[in-house]
Amino acid sequence: MILLDTHAAIWFVTDDEAIGKISRAVALAALDDGELAVSAITFWEIALLVAKNRLGSLDSATDLRRQVLDAGVTELPLTGDIALLAVELEDLHGDPADRFIAATAIAYDATLMTADTRLLRWRHQLRRQNAAR
């Protein structure tokens, strides 16, 4: 399973060139296999970005969520176990969305697709795919 970080999900569904060719191919293969996912917390993070006018022309988190789900990406719920795991992650910075997304990837034994250098450099056995590549 491939779990898209928030920016990777946006890049993927909007065909943004920021997602690298390798990552796009990996995501498309996962999508074909029914193994491409996002954490439900991603939509919370998108809503915050929209509210702060930080996503340019996008003016509706609901529309982007529908676009992600209509593309065939699976939404993974934020469970109590994932919430507890997010608190227990050692040496990961304090951004709550990143902690929930990383914990979701761990809970589902997924590869996290991200371009976030803090997540890419985090010393943990979590599998990662650099979304910019």
N, C-alpha and C positions, 0 to 999 in steps of 0.2 A: 504494500500500500504506500502511496505517496500522499503526504499531508502538505498542502500548500499553506505557507505563511500568508498573512493578509496581503502584503504587496504582491506576492507571487500569484495569488488568486486573481487580483485585479489585473495584473499584467496578462495573465493567461486568457481571461475572458474578453479583454478589450484588445487583444492582439497587439499589445504594446511590445515594441522591439527591445525593451529593457530585459525581458526574459530571454535568456540565451537560447541558441539553437539546440544545444544538447538538452537543456532543461525542457524546452517545448516538446522535443521528441519523447523524452521520458514521460512527461505529463500526458501527452497524447496516447502513448502506449498504455499507461495506467488507466486512462479514461476508457480505452477500448476494452480493457479487462475488468472494468467496474471497480477499479482500485484507486481512483483519484478522489481525494477528500479535503474538506476544510473543517476546522473546529467551529462550533456554533459561536464561540467567542469572537471569531473573525468578523461576524456581522455586527457585533457590538462595537468592535474597533472601527469598522467602516462607518457606522452611524456617528461615532464621535468625530471622525475625520470630516464627514459631510457637514456636521453641525458647526465645525470650526472653519468651513470653507477651504479645506486643505486638499480636496480632490478635484480641483479645477472645474471642469464642466459638469461633473456629476452632482446632481442635486437631490438624489433620492437613494438612501441606503436600501430601501425596499426594492427599488428597481434593480440595483446591482445584485442583491441577493437572488432575486428571481432569475437574473441573467446567469449567475453562477449555477444555480440549481437546474435551470433549463439546459445548460450545457452538459448536464449529466454528472456533475460533481456531487459527491455524497456529503451531507452535513452530519458531522459527528457531534453528539450531545456533550455538554459539560456535565459530568456526573460528580457525585460526592467524592468518589474515589479519585477522580482526576483533580478535583479541587484540593484534596488533601495532599496528593502527590506534588502539586505545584508548589506548595509551601515547603515541602521536604527537599526540593532540588538544591543541591549544594553548589556554591560558587556561581550561581546564575544571578545576573543583575535583577533588580526589583521590579521591572516593568511587568505588571500583572498579566497583560495580554500575552506577552512572550512566555511567561511562566505557564499559563494555561495551555498555550499552543504546544510548547515543548512537552508538557506532561501528557497531553493528548497523543502526541506522536509516540511517546514511550509506552503509554497504556495500550495502544493499538499495534505496537511493534512496527511502526511506520517509519519511512524515511522522510525527514522534514526538508521540504524544498524552500529555501530562504536565501536572501542576499544580505541579511542582517549580519554584519561582521561580528557582533557580540555573540550571536547564536552560533555562527560558524566557528568561532574560536573557543567556545565554551568547552572545557575539558570534561567530556562525558561520552559514554559509549553510544549515545544516540547517533543513528545514521543520518547524514545530511547530504543534500545535493545543492550546490551553489546555484541559485536561480539565475544569476547573471551569466552563467556559462552555458 
